[in-house]
Amino acid sequence: MIGTYAAVLAVCGSALAIGQAAIGLCGQRRWSWLSPAVGLALLCAVCWATVRLPGHGTISAIVVLFLVLASVAYLWGRLDGGPGALRAGWPVALGALIAASLPFVAEGHFGILGTSFNPDMSQHLLATARLAGGHSSQLLNQGYPLGPHSVVVALDKGLGTGLVHGFSGLSMSVVVLAPLTALAAFTELRWVPRTAAALAVGCAYVFVSYFAQGAVKETIEALFVLAFALALREATRPAWSDLPLRFAPAALVAVGAVYVYSFPA
């Protein structure tokens, strides 16, 4: 349990920090709820780019830690709207985390969900174990997108979560990040309808049904589809419309989607 929640905290914190720093570099000083998806997209790309370097994931963990610290340093004194975002985000994050924990409560333990329904995780774990050991695998040789797997390797090398709890933590993180991303559509509502709407969008039935069967790539891709649509919407709003890089968040999400679901994404 501790390893799973540690992985959730690490992924969510890293995605929020790195994503908001990337949006800041695009010229937007105010907090943006596109940051969770942008940050996760960058995490998948960065971890995949570094996981095959010497250390087999250790460098990935170090690079992510450096990016988080650099992002916090960059945002310090440059970010507007941080306290308001915290007030809006914490009830959504808490509600989503509770919802994401329910399948594990029903099972009575933390681990891989949906093993009697969807056996794909056995192949994901095998490919991730091979990646963590510096070895090749059938999925790697086929050009299969291993961005999420690389994030799990970095979690294991950085926090010692183990691959099973790393995948569980990553899956739960997506359930938290999706409603937070949905907040971009509801910023003008009062906190009760805003929280309810974000949870309804981020924890929609198709999304959570994939989560309950242990499917990781599909839930991440659903988050990226949501974020891409919202990024295009944000690019037309007054706070973004004059920025030369207003479409960069959508482009970063699209790049991350390739590392999760290959070019059909």
C-alpha positions, -999 to +999 in steps of 0.1 A: +000+000+000+028+025+009+046+018-023+015+024-044+006+057-027+042+068-029+041+062-066+009+082-069+024+111-050+056+110-071+038+108-105+012+135-097+037+159-081+062+155-109+035+159-136+020+190-120+054+207-115+070+198-149+037+205-168+032+239-152+068+249-159+064+239-195+033+260-198+052+289-181+078+286-208+051+290-233+044+325-218+015+317-195+021+330-160-012+319-145-018+284-133-033+261-160-051+228-154-035+216-186-004+210-166-013+175-153-016+161-188+013+181-202+035+169-174+026+133-177+032+135-215+067+149-208+074+122-181+066+094-206+089+110-232+118+118-208+117+084-191+117+066-224+146+087-237+167+079-206+157+045-194+181+026-217+211+047-205+236+031-181+218+024-148+187+011-166+163+036-150+184+051-123+193+080-146+156+084-155+148+089-118+177+114-114+166+133-145+130+135-133+141+147-099+162+173-115+134+185-138+110+187-108+135+208-088+143+230-118+105+234-125+098+245-089+128+269-090+115+284-123+080+288-111+090+304-078+079+340-079+066+336-115+034+317-110+001+336-106-030+319-092-013+292-072-033+295-040-066+295-059-056+264-079-048+246-046-082+254-032-099+242-064-077+212-069-075+195-035-111+183-032-110+170-067-077+152-061-090+137-029-123+126-043-105+110-073-079+093-051-107+078-030-125+066-061-093+051-075-088+032-042-122+015-042-113-014-065-083-022-043-105-020-012-129-044-028-100-068-036-086-065-001-051-058-013-031-036-036-018-051-068-028-057-104-065-053-112-086-073-136-063-103-139-092-127-145-105-104-173-075-088-190-042-107-190-023-079-208-005-068-177+016-100-177+032-089-209+036-053-196+053-065-165+076-088-184+086-060-208+092-036-179+113-061-160+134-067-191+137-029-196+148-025-159+174-051-163+188-036-195+176-065-217+156-066-249+121-080-251+096-089-278+076-057-273+107-036-275+119-053-307+084-048-322+086-010-315+059-012-290+054+021-271+070+018-237+066+053-223+045+042-193+067+012-187+097+036-185+079+057-159+074+025-138+111+016-141+120+051-129+096+048-100+112+014-090+147+027-093+139+060-075+115+049-048+120+012-047+082+006-052+086-026-073+071-030-107+036-041-096+031-012-071+046+011-097+020+002-123-007+004-097+005+038-086+007+051-122-028+038-129-042+056-099-023+087-108-041+089-141-074+087-123-064+117-102-048+137-130-078+133-154-103+151-131-077+178-124-073+183-161-111+185-165-111+215-141-099+236-171-134+234-184-151+245-152-130+273-137-159+297-137-182+275-116-186+276-078-166+250-059-193+224-054-205+221-090-170+226-102-157+197-081-187+175-091-183+183-128-146+176-128-150+142-111-179+133-135-158+140-165-125+126-152-140+095-138-164+087-166-176+051-170-155+040-199-124+055-182-129+038-149-139+005-165-105+004-182-089+012-149-107-015-131-094-041-156-058-030-151-055-013-185-029+015-183-023+027-218-060+032-225-066+054-194-036+075-202-047+079-238-082+090-226-065+116-204-045+129-234-076+131-256-094+151-230-063+174-225-058+178-262-094+190-267-091+214-237-057+227-249-073+237-283-101+254-264-077+272-241-057+285-271-087+305-282-093+322-249-081+357-241-054+346-217-038+325-244-048+339-278-020+364-280+008+340-271+029+327-300+033+293-283-004+289-275-007+256-293+025+241-277+006+224-248-016+205-273+016+196-293+033+183-261+003+162-253+003+148-288+040+139-285+033+121-252+004+102-268+029+087-293+050+073-264+019+057-249+000+044-279+024+048-308+015+067-340-022+057-342-026+079-312 
